[in-house]
């Protein structure tokens, strides 16, 4: 298994026998599973921290409170 981010066509070809990683943009990666012949593009990300969840909860609560709607 290999995960590749954007790199030169030559480096990509050396690692997975295809220049596919050369066309990746920012925030994208390729998962390569040689035993299955799988090459899948994906967007890696980290789980948001607790502060982010609290900020979203507050924003949603404010939206429903100001819009005269009630939260379930």
N, C-alpha and C positions, 0 to 999 in steps of 0.2 A: 504494500500500500504506500502511496505517496500523495502528498498534498503540494501543489505548485501554485505560486502566485505569479504575477506578471513578470516575465523574464524574456531574454532574447530568444529568437527562434532557434538559434544554435544550441543554447543551453537546454531549452525545452526538448528539442529533438534528441539530445544526448541522454536526458533523463527518462523520457517516455516514448521515444521514437515518433514523435509528432511535434510540429511547431505550435500546437494549440495554445500553449501558455503565453505566447507572444501577443495574442489578440485580447487577452484579459484586460479589463479596465481596473480602476481602483475598486477596492472592496469586493473583489471577486477572486475565486480560487478554483482549482480543478482537483478533484479526487480521482486518482488513478489506482485501480486494483488490477494488477497484471494477471493474476490467476483467473479472473473472470472476464478480462478484456473490457472492463468498465472504465469509462471516462465521463465524469459528471461535473458540470459547472455548478458551483454553489456560492453563497454569500455567507462567509463566517461572521459571527458576531458573539459578543459576550452577553451573559445574562445581566440585565440592568440591576443596579444596586437598590437597596431599600429606599434611599432618598428619591430615586426616580419614580418608584411605585407610589410613594406618598405624594409626590408632586402631581402625578396623573390622577390619583384618587381625589385630591383637592380640586383639581381642574374640573373633573367630571361632576363632583358635588356642587361646585359653584355654578356650572352650566345648568344643572337641573334646578337648583335653588332660584337662580335669577330668571329662569324661563318659566317659573311657576309650575314646574312639573315635580312630581315626587319620585324619590328613589324607591325601587322595589324593596 
